[in-house]
Amino acid sequence: VTEFLSLDGIMENPAWTAPYWNDETAAFKGAETSAGEALLLGRVTYQAFASAWPNRTDEDPGAHYFNNTLKYVVSTTLNTLEWNNSKLVKGDFVTEINKLKQQDGPDMVVHGSATLAQSLIQHDLVDRIRLLVYPVVLGAGKRLFSDNTQATLKLVEAKPFSTGVVSLVYEPNRK
């Protein structure tokens, strides 16, 4: 799971991150888009990405990655997916995600997708959480960790950026 977070844990509509984008941020994000990993997206994020990325050319940073990467979309309401390389995950998503995790190949990455990310965390299906924490307090919005979510994580990497953003990488502390 990779997310942009405010100091108060908000991840919704991350347009507020734009003023902080720089080479450090690009390098952090680039590291998660270079290993041929598949995307795992919830319906809302999928629809937002599918309305934006196909209209961009390969010269636009990220376009080649998002347009050509295999995308698994968890949805109870969608029946078809128009964006290339997209596969629908319906029904018992926990079982389906566990099956996908057992396959050989690179990791799956969740971008955004608040509800999906929360569900994956609650079902202990997340192996790494990559955060960019921004020096802003938003006060309201969707949070990565919903009420009653419990997890014990170990910090595996932390790096402050010149903009005041901090990159944090956590893994579950499984017994």
C-alpha positions in Angstrom: 0.0 0.0 0.0 1.4 3.4 -0.9 -0.3 6.6 0.2 0.0 10.3 0.5 -1.0 11.4 4.0 -1.5 14.6 5.8 -0.1 14.8 9.4 -3.6 14.1 10.7 -3.8 10.9 8.5 -6.0 12.2 5.7 -5.4 10.6 2.3 -8.4 11.8 0.4 -8.1 13.9 -2.8 -4.4 14.5 -2.6 -4.2 17.6 -4.8 -2.8 19.3 -1.7 0.4 17.3 -2.3 1.3 19.1 -5.6 3.3 22.0 -4.1 5.6 19.6 -2.4 6.5 17.5 -5.5 10.2 17.4 -6.2 13.0 15.0 -7.3 13.0 13.4 -3.9 9.3 12.6 -4.1 9.6 11.5 -7.7 12.4 9.0 -6.7 10.3 7.6 -3.9 7.3 7.1 -6.2 9.5 5.8 -9.0 10.9 3.1 -6.8 7.4 1.5 -6.6 6.7 1.7 -10.3 9.8 0.1 -11.7 9.6 -3.6 -10.9 6.8 -4.6 -13.2 4.3 -4.9 -10.3 0.6 -5.1 -10.8 -1.8 -2.5 -9.5 -4.5 -3.4 -7.1 -7.2 -0.7 -7.1 -10.6 0.0 -5.6 -13.4 1.1 -7.9 -13.2 4.8 -7.1 -9.5 5.1 -7.7 -9.7 2.9 -10.8 -12.4 5.1 -12.3 -10.4 8.3 -11.5 -7.2 6.8 -13.0 -9.1 5.4 -16.0 -10.6 8.8 -16.8 -7.2 10.5 -16.7 -4.3 8.2 -17.6 -5.4 6.8 -21.0 -5.5 10.4 -22.4 -1.8 11.0 -21.5 1.1 10.1 -23.8 4.2 8.2 -22.8 6.1 11.5 -22.6 3.9 12.4 -19.5 5.6 11.0 -16.4 3.8 7.9 -15.2 1.6 7.4 -18.3 3.5 4.4 -19.7 3.4 2.7 -16.3 -0.2 3.3 -15.5 -1.5 2.6 -19.0 0.5 -0.6 -19.5 0.6 -2.2 -16.0 -1.7 -5.0 -15.2 -4.5 -3.7 -13.0 -6.7 -5.7 -10.6 -9.8 -3.8 -9.7 -11.8 -4.8 -6.6 -15.5 -3.8 -7.1 -18.9 -5.1 -6.2 -20.7 -2.7 -8.7 -18.6 -2.8 -11.9 -19.3 -5.5 -14.4 -16.8 -4.4 -17.2 -13.5 -2.6 -17.3 -12.6 -0.5 -20.4 -9.0 0.5 -19.5 -6.5 -1.9 -21.0 -4.8 -4.5 -18.9 -7.6 -4.3 -16.3 -9.1 -7.4 -14.6 -12.1 -7.4 -12.3 -12.0 -9.0 -8.8 -15.5 -9.7 -7.7 -17.0 -11.8 -4.9 -14.9 -12.7 -1.9 -12.0 -10.3 -2.4 -10.0 -11.7 0.6 -9.8 -15.1 -1.0 -9.1 -13.7 -4.4 -6.3 -11.4 -3.2 -4.8 -14.3 -1.2 -4.8 -16.3 -4.5 -3.1 -13.5 -6.3 -0.5 -13.1 -3.6 0.4 -16.8 -3.9 1.3 -16.4 -7.6 4.9 -16.0 -8.8 5.8 -12.5 -9.9 6.4 -9.0 -8.6 4.4 -7.4 -5.8 1.0 -5.8 -6.2 0.8 -2.1 -5.3 -2.3 -0.3 -4.0 -2.3 3.5 -4.8 -5.0 5.5 -3.0 -8.1 3.2 -2.8 -8.9 4.1 0.8 -11.7 1.6 1.4 -9.7 -1.2 -0.3 -6.5 -0.3 1.6 -8.4 -0.3 4.9 -9.9 -3.7 4.2 -6.6 -5.1 3.2 -5.0 -3.9 6.4 -7.9 -5.3 8.5 -7.5 -8.7 6.9 -3.6 -8.7 7.3 -3.1 -8.7 3.5 -0.6 -5.9 3.4 3.1 -6.7 3.4 4.5 -3.1 3.2 3.0 0.4 3.7 4.9 3.2 2.0 3.8 6.6 3.1 4.7 10.2 2.1 3.6 12.3 5.1 3.1 15.9 4.3 3.4 18.9 6.7 -0.2 19.8 6.4 -3.3 19.3 8.6 -6.5 18.9 6.7 -9.0 18.3 9.6 -11.4 16.1 7.7 -11.5 13.4 5.0 -10.9 9.8 4.5 -8.1 8.3 6.7 -5.8 5.4 5.9 -6.5 3.8 9.3 -10.2 3.8 10.0 -11.7 3.6 13.5 -11.1 0.4 15.3 -8.2 -0.6 13.0 -5.4 -2.3 14.9 -2.0 -3.1 13.5 1.5 -3.5 14.9 4.1 -2.2 12.4 7.9 -2.1 12.3 9.6 0.9 10.6 12.0 -0.2 7.9 12.9 3.1 6.4 12.4 6.8 7.2 13.7 9.8 5.3 12.9 13.5 5.6 12.8 15.4 2.3 13.8 19.1 1.9 10.2 20.1 1.5 9.2 18.9 5.0 7.7 15.7 3.6 8.8 12.5 5.3 8.9 9.1 3.6 8.1 6.2 5.8 8.1 2.5 5.0 6.5 0.0 7.4 6.1 -3.7 7.4 3.7 -5.7 9.6 5.2 -7.1 12.8 3.8 -10.6 12.4 4.4 -13.2 15.0 
